[in-house]
């Protein structure tokens, strides 16, 4: 099954647009877990089991594993999702972007080494840096467009060709890069006006939206701006607000409750 088909099925089966970002910070693991790669894996698996019926995707962020030498825990986390919860797609949040020969290796890393269903990439180096990912037609390629951080405006809002740079990225991806129908765009939840603009440019292309929860994105404004006609089209990511809803032995139950609450809020908004 392709990533896009898997995502659409998860939207429907779990009645959810929620993605849980797996950003396991050793310093924030519950006290009963060891501050090791084994502790990361145990933490991730508990979160996954507690939330798998409430989400449309999981998004492990590679930096949180690589920084402490826990790449094996990343591979085992992805394998666990695919074995125990095979309906749920996995997005490797790596934000890769380099010249073609190096991009080839990054694509192998994402899709072969880690067997992810999708990967995030940076478009700054142009089409040839994205093509090695895009040619994997069964995989999702998620391109940074208008991100959620305050500094996004430094470059992404620059005027170019009568519009903003992020608008040019959106058009290029929709009109040129998406020949296999496997592209998504990253749009920050903190910028609902820009989300609405990009939705108008790219039609029903899915948007990965970070910035709710700890970053304070307005859920109602985001959903109004970004939903498609059928009430989907969004992969709304929350990481810290779910993962660290509790630091005690009930961390998995608290993560489930936080996911449930966010899904309920999103669903109320998308059906208004």
N, C-alpha and C positions, 0 to 999 in steps of 0.2 A: 504494500500500500504506500502511495506517495505521502509526503509530509502534508500536502494540502488536503488530501482526502482524509488523512488521519485527524488533522485539526478540525475539519468540518464535522467529522463523526463525533469527536470529543465535545465540541460545542453542543451538539444535539443530545448526545447520550447523557452527559452530566449537567445539561442545562446551565452551562457555565462559560463565561468569558475570562475566568481567572487563571492566571499563571503564577505559580509559586516560584520565586527566585531562590535558588539554593546557594546562599552565600555564607558558608559555615566559618565563622570567625572563632578561632581557638579560644580567644579571651572571653567569648560570650557563651561558650558551651555550658550547659547545666553542670552543676558541681559534681553530680554523680558520674559524669562521663570523663574518661581520660582525655587530656589535652594532647591527643595524638591523632594520626591518620585513622586509626581504628575507632577513636571516639567520633571523628567526623563522619565516618561511614555509619556508625550506629545512630547518630543524631539524624542524618539524612534519611535513613531507612524508616525511622520512627515517624518523622514528619511526613514522608511519602505515604506510608500506610494509613496515617490519620486523615489525609486530605485527598486521596486519590479519586474518590467519588464526587469531589467538589470542584475539580479543576479541568482546564482544557489543555494544560501544558505544564512542564517543569523546565526551569531555566538555570542550570548550574553555571556559575560564574567561575571561569577557569582560574582567575587570579587567586581566589581564596584557597584553592587546592595547591597551585604551583608555589605560592609563597612559603608554604611549610612543607614542601616536598611530598605532597599527598596526591600526586597524579594517579596513583593506583586506586586511591579511594574515589577519585572522580570516575575512573573507568568502571569500578565496581558499583558506584551509585547509578550510572546510566544503565549498566547491565541489569541491576536490580529492578529498575523501573520497567525495562523491556521484558523481563521475565515474569514479574509479579503483577504488573499493571500495563499490559501491552497496548491497551487502547490509548494511552496518554503519550503524546509526542514529547520528545526531549530537544530543547534548544540549547546548544552550547554557546554561551555568551563569551566570545573570545575577541570580537571586534578586530579581526585580522584585516590587513591591507598592505600589500607589498607588490613588487614587480612580479611578472608572470611566473618565472621559474620558482620563486619562493612561494608565491601564492599556491602553486601546484602542491607544494609540501604541506602548506597550511590546510588545504582542502583534504589531503590524505589524513592529516592529523584529526580533523573534525569528523570526517565521514567514514574513515577506515579504522584508525587507531581507537577513537572513542565511539564510533558507530552512532553518532548523534543524528537525529532526524533533520536538524536545521542548525545554522550557525549565523552569528552576527558578523558583519564585515563593515569596514570603513571605505567609503567611495572616493576618498581624496585623491588617490592615485589613478583614478579613471577606469574605463571599461576593461582594459587588458588585465588589470589587477583583480577584477571581479570574475572574469570569464572562467577561470579554472573552477570556481565554485558553481557558477551558473550552469555549466555543462552537466552537472549532476542533476538531471531533470526531476528525479524522484525526491530530491532533498530541498528543504527550504533555505533560501538565502535572504537574510534580513539586513537591510542596508540602513545605516545611520542617516537620518534626514534632519529632523529638528529635535534635538535632545533635551532632556529635562533639567540639565544643570544651569546655574545662573550664567556661566560663561559662554553658553551656546550662542548668544547673540554676537560675540566677538567676530565670528566668521560666518555663521550660518545665516545671519540676517543681512549680509552685505548685498548691496544693490548690484544686479548683474542682468543684462539683457532685458531691462525693463521690469524686473521683479527681484525677488530675494534668491540668494544662493540655494536655500533649502527647497524653494519651489522649482528651481532648475533641476536639482537632484530628483525630486519627485517626478517631474516630467520625463527626464531621461530614463529613469527606471521603468516607468509605466510604458513608454513608447519604444524603448530600444532594448533594455536589459531583460525584460520579462517575456522573452519569446517562448520560454518553456512554461510560463504560468507558475513559476515557483518563487517569485519575489514577494517580500514584505518590506515595509518601511518602519523604522523606529521613530516614533513621535512622542515627545514628552507630555505627560498628563498635565503638567504645569502650564501648558500653552494651548488651551482649548480653541482659541481663535485660529491658530495656525493648524491645529488638527482639522478643523472644519475646512480651511482652505485646501489642505492637501487631500482631504476626502473628495473634494470637488474635482481635483486634478487627476486622481488615480482610479476613480470609480470604486469598484468593490474590492480592490486589493486589500488584504489584511494589514492591519497596523499593530505592531508590538508597542505597547504603551507602558513605559516605566513612569514612576513619579507619584503614584497614589501611596497612601499609607504614610511612611516616615517622611516622604518629601512633600506631602501636603497637597497633592493634586485634588481638584474638585471633581468628585465622581460624577455628579449629575451633569455638570458642564461638559465633561469629557465624553460621556455616553451620548449626549445630545449631538455633540460635534462630530463624533467618529463612527457611530453605528451605521450599518448599511440598511437597506430597505427591509431586509428580513430580520433585523435586530441583532446581527452578528458583526463580523468584520473587525473585531477588536480582540487582542490578546493583552489583557490588563494585568501587568506584573506588580506583585507586592512581595517584598523580600523580608526586610527586618521586622516590619509590623506583624508578620505571621511567624517567622522563625523564633523571634524572641518575645512572643506574647507572654511567656512565663520563663523564668530562669530556674524553676524548681522541677521536682519530679513529674509534675503535670504538664511539662512543656508540650508534649504531643497533643494532649487534649486541648490545651490553650490555643495551639496552632490551628487545630480543627475549628474551634469556635471562631477565631479571627477570620479564617477562610470562609466559613459559613456566613458570617455577618457581612463580609465584603461581597460575596456572591449575591446575597439577598438584596443588598443595596443596589448593586449593578442591575440586577434583574428587575427591580422596581423601576429604575430609571429607563431601562431600554424598552419597557412595555408601556410607558406613559404615552 
